[in-house]
Amino acid sequence: MRLDLVTLVVAEYDPAIAFFTEILGFELTEDSPSLTNDGRPKRWVVVRPPGGGTGLLLARADGTHQAAAVGDQTHGRVGFFLRVDDFDAVHRRMVDAGVEFVRPARTEPYGRVAVFRDIAGNAWDLLGPA
């Protein structure tokens, strides 16, 4: 058993795909036409970290209720955790790409950490070895 996908509600597909693939280095593993429950067109878009693992289903907000969740899926808490082997290199690449870091990098007993926001505004921890 494994957790395969987590939905991330986004404003639009293509900017979200670009953020996760070009800036974070995820792989676009699926981008297929699909339909909403009532038959309107949508896309099934999945990005995954290199090498697999749990993926993100990038779901375009459908209606005002879902649009209100964009960037606030965990109500201001860090809700996503991206673990990397080379913290300094990834952090530097993300800063150079203009990613918003809301707290400076620091060392904790569990390793290096810095909080950043994704394209939608959700808070993530970038985690690496101490």
Residue frames relative to the residue before (quaternion, step in Angstrom):
aa qw qx qy qz dx dy dz
M 1.0000 0.0000 0.0000 0.0000 0.00 0.00 0.00
R 0.0990 0.7781 -0.6163 0.0704 3.56 -1.08 0.76
L 0.4723 -0.6216 0.5344 0.3240 3.53 -1.24 0.44
D 0.2419 -0.8280 0.4945 0.1063 3.57 -0.40 1.23
L 0.8233 0.0058 0.0508 0.5652 3.61 0.81 -1.00
V 0.1181 -0.7208 0.6758 0.0985 3.49 -1.34 0.53
T 0.3811 -0.7319 0.5176 0.2263 3.59 -0.85 0.94
L 0.0690 -0.7503 0.6567 0.0321 3.52 -1.06 0.88
V 0.2751 -0.7730 0.5516 0.1499 3.58 -0.52 1.18
V 0.0477 -0.8077 0.5864 -0.0378 3.56 -0.78 1.12
A 0.5943 -0.5780 0.4183 0.3711 3.56 -1.23 0.40
E 0.7940 -0.0358 0.0685 0.6030 3.60 0.95 -0.92
Y 0.5915 -0.6198 0.3956 0.3308 3.56 -1.10 0.70
D 0.7467 0.4762 -0.2703 0.3777 3.57 0.48 -1.20
P 0.6606 0.4687 -0.3422 0.4762 3.68 0.85 -0.70
A 0.6368 0.5202 -0.3328 0.4616 3.60 1.06 -0.71
I 0.6221 0.5224 -0.3355 0.4770 3.59 1.00 -0.82
A 0.6592 0.5107 -0.3125 0.4550 3.60 0.87 -0.91
F 0.6433 0.5221 -0.3319 0.4511 3.61 0.89 -0.86
F 0.7447 0.4307 -0.2449 0.4471 3.56 0.70 -1.06
T 0.7213 0.4196 -0.2654 0.4830 3.62 1.00 -0.66
E 0.7598 0.4021 -0.2212 0.4605 3.59 0.74 -1.00
I 0.7529 0.3739 -0.2127 0.4981 3.60 0.98 -0.76
L 0.7726 0.3315 -0.1985 0.5037 3.59 0.80 -0.94
G 0.4622 -0.7173 0.4243 0.3030 3.60 1.20 -0.32
F 0.3584 0.7154 -0.5155 0.3067 3.60 1.18 0.45
E 0.4044 -0.6757 0.5548 0.2684 3.53 -1.35 0.23
L 0.3738 -0.6772 0.5827 0.2493 3.56 -1.04 0.80
T 0.0945 -0.8430 0.5290 0.0234 3.59 -0.34 1.22
E 0.7893 0.0453 -0.0541 0.6100 3.59 1.23 -0.32
D 0.1411 0.7291 -0.6650 0.0793 3.52 -1.17 0.72
S 0.1862 0.8071 -0.5190 0.2114 3.52 0.15 1.36
P 0.5230 -0.6012 0.4861 0.3589 3.56 -1.12 0.59
S 0.0115 0.7784 -0.6264 0.0383 3.53 -1.11 0.74
L 0.3566 -0.7140 0.5555 0.2332 3.55 -1.33 -0.09
T 0.4918 -0.6129 0.5236 0.3292 3.54 -1.18 0.60
N 0.7067 -0.4526 0.3233 0.4373 3.59 -1.26 0.17
D 0.7433 0.3672 -0.2248 0.5120 3.58 1.12 -0.58
G 0.6872 -0.5617 0.2600 0.3803 3.59 1.20 0.55
R 0.5065 0.6321 -0.4465 0.3803 3.64 1.18 0.14
P 0.5503 -0.6339 0.4209 0.3439 3.59 -1.06 0.65
K 0.0888 0.7333 -0.6724 0.0478 3.50 -1.25 0.68
R 0.3969 -0.6854 0.5434 0.2783 3.56 -1.30 -0.14
W 0.2995 -0.6860 0.6301 0.2066 3.52 -1.27 0.56
V 0.0466 0.8265 -0.5497 0.1121 3.57 -0.18 1.34
V 0.0011 0.7994 -0.5984 0.0526 3.56 -0.70 1.15
V 0.0523 -0.7515 0.6571 0.0260 3.54 -1.04 0.91
R 0.0833 -0.7913 0.6054 0.0182 3.53 -1.11 0.77
P 0.5589 -0.5644 0.4654 0.3904 3.58 -1.16 0.46
P 0.6409 -0.5151 0.3749 0.4282 3.61 -1.12 0.49
G 0.7913 0.2948 -0.2275 0.4849 3.54 -0.95 0.87
G 0.6306 -0.5624 0.3324 0.4190 3.59 1.23 0.10
G 0.3857 0.7005 -0.5496 0.2420 3.52 -1.15 -0.60
T 0.7537 -0.3633 0.2762 0.4729 3.52 -1.32 -0.11
G 0.2440 -0.7902 0.5517 0.1080 3.54 -0.86 1.00
L 0.3870 -0.6663 0.5780 0.2687 3.50 -1.39 0.18
L 0.2402 -0.7123 0.6415 0.1529 3.52 -0.95 0.94
L 0.2068 -0.7793 0.5821 0.1052 3.57 -0.47 1.21
A 0.0375 -0.8253 0.5610 -0.0517 3.53 -0.35 1.30
R 0.3568 -0.7297 0.5408 0.2186 3.57 -0.63 1.11
A 0.5314 -0.6403 0.4568 0.3145 3.55 -0.92 0.97
D 0.1392 -0.7792 0.6100 0.0373 3.54 -0.96 0.97
G 0.8255 0.0801 -0.1051 0.5487 3.56 -0.20 1.29
T 0.6909 -0.5215 0.3255 0.3804 3.53 -1.30 0.38
H 0.6152 0.5521 -0.3596 0.4329 3.60 1.01 -0.70
Q 0.6949 0.4421 -0.2728 0.4972 3.59 0.87 -0.92
A 0.6098 0.5584 -0.3574 0.4342 3.61 1.00 -0.73
A 0.6258 0.5448 -0.3353 0.4461 3.59 1.09 -0.68
A 0.6558 0.5191 -0.3108 0.4514 3.61 1.17 -0.47
V 0.4974 0.6584 -0.4393 0.3552 3.61 1.19 -0.36
G 0.8331 0.1480 -0.1487 0.5118 3.55 -0.70 1.13
D 0.7591 0.3154 -0.1872 0.5379 3.60 1.23 -0.12
Q 0.2084 0.8311 -0.4967 0.1385 3.56 1.10 0.62
T 0.7714 0.2629 -0.1602 0.5569 3.59 1.11 -0.57
H 0.4947 -0.7197 0.3858 0.2974 3.54 1.24 0.62
G 0.7888 -0.3562 0.1536 0.4768 3.55 0.84 1.06
R 0.5969 0.5520 -0.3708 0.4490 3.60 1.20 -0.24
V 0.5317 -0.5437 0.5139 0.3969 3.54 -1.26 0.35
G 0.0475 -0.8400 0.5401 -0.0200 3.54 -0.65 1.12
F 0.7404 0.3078 -0.1748 0.5714 3.57 1.29 -0.18
F 0.1342 -0.8067 0.5754 0.0098 3.55 -0.98 0.90
L 0.0968 -0.8019 0.5895 0.0000 3.54 -0.58 1.23
R 0.1261 -0.8044 0.5794 0.0370 3.57 -0.42 1.25
V 0.0480 -0.7959 0.6031 -0.0225 3.56 -0.90 1.03
D 0.5316 -0.6363 0.4606 0.3169 3.57 -1.22 0.50
D 0.7807 0.2219 -0.1105 0.5736 3.60 0.99 -0.84
F 0.2440 -0.8233 0.4988 0.1175 3.53 0.23 1.34
D 0.6967 0.4985 -0.2981 0.4211 3.60 0.71 -1.05
A 0.6722 0.4910 -0.3090 0.4600 3.61 0.90 -0.85
V 0.6750 0.4761 -0.3030 0.4753 3.60 0.89 -0.88
H 0.6338 0.5293 -0.3311 0.4565 3.59 0.94 -0.85
R 0.6629 0.5069 -0.2985 0.4632 3.58 0.88 -0.95
R 0.6501 0.5137 -0.3130 0.4642 3.61 0.95 -0.90
M 0.6720 0.4946 -0.2978 0.4639 3.58 0.95 -0.85
V 0.6295 0.5133 -0.3319 0.4796 3.60 0.98 -0.80
D 0.6637 0.5088 -0.3020 0.4575 3.59 0.90 -0.92
A 0.6818 0.4753 -0.2764 0.4826 3.60 1.15 -0.64
G 0.5706 -0.6418 0.3599 0.3647 3.58 1.28 0.02
V 0.3418 0.7332 -0.5188 0.2765 3.60 1.20 0.35
E 0.4141 -0.7129 0.5150 0.2346 3.56 -0.97 0.90
F 0.1048 -0.7579 0.6425 0.0422 3.56 -0.70 1.13
V 0.2722 -0.8052 0.5124 0.1228 3.56 -0.69 1.10
R 0.7510 0.1476 -0.1284 0.6306 3.54 1.31 -0.22
P 0.5064 -0.6485 0.4586 0.3359 3.59 -1.00 0.69
A 0.6238 -0.5274 0.4205 0.3947 3.53 -1.28 0.43
R 0.0235 0.7838 -0.6191 0.0426 3.54 -1.09 0.80
T 0.4035 -0.6834 0.5493 0.2614 3.54 -1.31 0.30
E 0.0812 -0.7688 0.6343 0.0011 3.53 -0.92 1.04
P 0.6981 -0.4612 0.3174 0.4464 3.61 -1.20 0.19
Y 0.7093 0.4427 -0.2547 0.4858 3.61 1.13 -0.60
G 0.7481 -0.3661 0.2046 0.5142 3.62 1.26 0.03
R 0.6781 -0.4356 0.3791 0.4547 3.54 -1.34 -0.35
V 0.0074 0.8023 -0.5955 0.0413 3.57 -1.03 0.79
A 0.0614 0.7435 -0.6655 0.0229 3.53 -1.24 0.66
V 0.3332 -0.7466 0.5455 0.1845 3.57 -0.96 0.88
F 0.0126 0.7957 -0.6047 0.0338 3.56 -0.87 1.01
R 0.3868 -0.6917 0.5559 0.2510 3.54 -1.33 0.25
D 0.4044 -0.6916 0.5416 0.2548 3.54 -1.06 0.80
I 0.7643 -0.3813 0.2568 0.4523 3.58 -1.29 -0.01
A 0.6888 0.4692 -0.2768 0.4783 3.59 1.13 -0.60
G 0.5752 -0.5931 0.3775 0.4183 3.58 1.23 -0.46
N 0.4540 0.6815 -0.4525 0.3532 3.59 1.26 0.09
A 0.4233 -0.7078 0.5106 0.2430 3.58 -1.07 0.76
W 0.0742 -0.7757 0.6266 -0.0110 3.53 -1.02 1.00
D 0.2997 -0.6714 0.6303 0.2490 3.52 -1.32 0.36
L 0.2099 -0.6856 0.6809 0.1492 3.52 -1.07 0.87
L 0.0518 -0.8264 0.5596 -0.0361 3.58 -0.59 1.18
G 0.0782 0.7846 -0.6124 0.0565 3.54 -1.10 0.77
P 0.6775 -0.4769 0.3466 0.4398 3.57 -1.25 0.12
A 0.5846 -0.5971 0.4311 0.3403 3.55 -1.21 0.61
